[in-house]
Amino acid sequence: MQRIDPDHHDGTSDATPGGEPDKRRPGELGFAVILLAASLFLLWEAYGIAGFDKLSSAGAIPMAASLAMVVSAALVALRTGKLPLDRAETLMADILPVRVILFVGLLVGYGLLLRPLGFLPTSALFLIVAIKLLAHRGWLWTVGISLISLLVIWLIFRIVFSVLMPAGIVPEAEVVQFFRALMSGGEK
């Protein structure tokens, strides 16, 4: 159980978007500017589909949607920029703690390793590290829960639903064929 830091939180949920309505949270303006930049990029990409010759062109709907995103993001960025910064919070402690950054890194690593290593070893590695960091339990418990969870996930998706997953370094097709041969009594 995590303790509540009385200097930053009173233990209740912050239901007001952006914290206090008359203050800007750390990182909030940066996020609004990133949204505006992404919206402008999408508007440019939508224009590249077919230009803007007529309302029935292929790019008209994507351009209209991305233009709405640009206008909305610009309004949010302007309103956010006018608010004074809330000095009671910090970006690293309250908004983007180290644990969140670590899990973003774990997810990026998972995505990068999935194709070369395959589903089973990459997922096992991810689950072991994630459960160890979150549960703070012993290695035997962590590895056991991770491997049992991975086995259940693999059985459901690979065997029951026949979802193909990247095999990588594990000869998964041969393992599946071995079990199918066992189930069918060795018939070919």
N, C-alpha and C positions, 0 to 999 in steps of 0.2 A: 504494500500500500504506500503510495507516494504522499508525502506530507505537503500541505498547502503552505506556500510562502506568504506569511501575513503582510509582508511589505508590498506585495504586488497583487495579491488576490484575496478576496474575502470568502472564497469557496462557492460562490454562486456563479451561475452561467452568465456570460456577457451577451445579452440578447440584442444589444444595440449594435447594428453593423458599424464597424470601425471604432468600437469602444465608446467613448463619450461623444455625444453628438457635436460638441463644440471644440473638439481637439482631434489632431491627426496622429495616428499611431505610427511608431517607427516602421519604415519600409512601405508605408501605404502610398506615398506619392511615387516612389520608384515603381511599385507594382502598377499604378495607374498609367504611368508613362510607358511601361513595357506593353500594357494592353493597347495603348494608343498606337505604338509603333507596330505591333502585330496586326492591328486592324488596318493601318495604312498599307502594310505589306500585302494583306489579303485583298484590299481594294485594287492595288496594282496588279496582282495576279488575276483577279476577276476581269479587269480591263483587258488583260492579255489574252483572254479566252476568245473574244471576237470583237473587241473594241466597243464602241457605243454608236452604232449606226442607226438602230431603231429599237423600239421597246420590245419587239419580238425576237431580238438577236439572242444567241446562245449565252452571252455574258450578262444579259440584263438582270436576271434574278440574282445571280451571285454578286453583281455590282450593287444592287439595291440593298442586299443583306449586309454586305461589307461596308457600304456607306452608312447604314444605320449603326453599325458597330463603331465606325470612326466618330460619328457625331456623339454617340453615347460615351465613348471612351474619352473624347475631348472634354465633354461636360464634366465627367467624373474627375479628370485630371485637374481642370480649372478649379472646381469646387474644393477638391482635396488640397490643392496648392495654397488656397486662401486660409486654410485652418492653421492655427498655431500647433506646433509639435507638442505632444504629451511627453513631458520629461520624466514622468514616473515609471515609464516602461523603457526597456531596451530591446533592440532587435534580437540579440542572441539569447536573452533570458526569457522573454515573454512571447515573441512572435515566431522566431525561427531557431529553436534550441538545437544543440549539437545532436541530439538523438534524431531529430527530423532530418538534418543534413546527412547523418550517417545512413539512415534508411533510404534516402534518395540515392546515395552512393551505392548501397546494396542493390537497389532496383536497377540502376544503370549497369552495374556489374553483372547482374542476372541476365539482362538483355544482351550484353556483349558476349557472355560465355555460353548462352543457350545453344547457338548453332554449332560452335566447335566442340563443346563438351557433351552436348545433348541434354535432354530434359532431366533424366534421372540424377546424374551427378551434380548438375547445376542447381536443381531444386533441393537436393539433399544438403548441399553446401549452404544455400540461402536459408533453408529452414533451421539448420543447426546454429548458424550465426545469429539469426533473428530471434530464435527462441532463447538462446543463451543470453542475449542482451536484454530481452524483455522479462524473462522469468527469474533470472539470477539464481538458477538451480545448479545442481551438480552436472558434470559432463555425462554420466551414465543416463540420468533422467532426460537430459536435453537431447542426446543422440537417440535414445529410445523413442521418445515422443516424436521427434523429427522423422525417423525412419518409418514408424507406424503410420504417421500422417501421410507420408509420401507413398507408402504402399496402398493405402486406402484411396488416395487421389489417383494413383496410377491405375488401380483396378477399375475404378469407376469410369475414368475417361478413356483409357486405352482398351480395356477388355469389354466393358459393358456398352459404352457408346462408340467404340472403334475410332476414336480420335487419333489421328497420326501426330506424333510429337517428334521433334528432332532426336534422332538416335544417338548421334555423336560417337563417343568411345565405347558405349555399352551396346553389345549386339542384341538389341531389344527384339528384333524380328525373330531371331533364333529362339529366344526365351519364350516368346508368345507361341511360336510353332511347337516347341517342346511341350508346353502345357496343353495346347490344343490336341496334340497327339496322345498325351496321357488321358485326356477327357474322352477321346473317341476310341480308347482301347487299343491304340497303336495302329489303327487303320490309316492307310494313305490314300 
